[in-house]
Amino acid sequence: MENNIILTGDRPTGSLHLGHYVGSLRKRVEMQNTGKYQQFVMIADLQALTDNADNPQKIRDNIMEVMLDYLAAGLTPDKTTFLVQSHIPALYELPMYYSNLVTMSRLERNPTIKNEIKMRNFERSIPVGFMTYPISQAADITAFKAKYVPVGEDQLPMLEQAREIVNSFNRVYNCDILVEPEAVLPDSDSCNRLVGTDGNAKMSKSLGNCIYLKDDEKTIKTKIMSMFTDPTHINVTDPGHTENNPVFLYLEAFSTDEDFKKYLPDYANLQEMKEHYERGGLGDMKCKKLLNSVMQEYLAPIRARREEYAKDMGEVLNMLRKGTEKAVEVSNETVNEVRNAIGINYFNDKTFMDKIFK
Ligand code: TRP
């Protein structure tokens, strides 16, 4: 049987924003709706603890927020299994085995880890749990034998590490239990790493440059109208730049030709509008107004779904509880196979017993 398993997840350190949405959520919903996959979506609270050990309240506060964001985006419990990482025993056990197959120097070479050490000024005082989270993330993926991992390109080093672990494990223990995962990237560059509303390379909660899935109409409008654009485009007649311009990058990520027909029929599509902006003669205000119309239309149904689900939080909690129970079962099977492969399943191992009683 062909492997059709998807696993992916998010750290519950805040509500999910447009970066999460175009980077991975939208793909998950698309794949879910093909009906061709078995999908696991994980709230990565253990991973969130690796750099928030002193602030578990933040994580607690965001478990249900992230669940609502998932449902708002269009994931549904009949087609997607929701789980919370801290309640899956396999995700504690597998990293213990995997960590013997990974060297310190390999972890130190991980670009994501390197970058985060720099950003957080960790230097040598980096928590061990943070340093080793790529191993934990490999466990997240392999515990479910996932083949597909919808993520933004910033996660590629994690996938590379997971594949290396899979290969070492299968080679060292002479088996083919673990499955090599592959990333499922968004369809365009602008989605891979959505810029912040301030033009910063990444939309990130700590930079305060996010549009959240749950933002109301007025908040969205305010954020869009005060968005960073091209600083050299001072007068409407000046030629403008579209390549690092958030307004155009967001239009690329969200607008369709249909939107142009409806909201700005001066142009057949985004390409025509870009050309006008680059020539000069198209003002930022007009562009932002279009973006606002597009985003309002895009986000309204997402917000409405969120409000609908939020009416029955008990039911939302149940989805997470039931999904987690199922995930425990599925991942325990992998753990059992892993223990057999290593040869430490003593009490269920006939050859081990035979040797004792011979
Ligand atoms: N590292 C991911 C992030 O920061 C979250 C994550 C944890 C994840 N475990 C995962 C993503 C497994 C994909 C697969 O967003």
Residues whose N, C-alpha, C, O or C-beta is under 5 A from the ligand:
A	BS01	LIG	L7 T8 G9 D10 R11 A44 Q47 Q137 D140
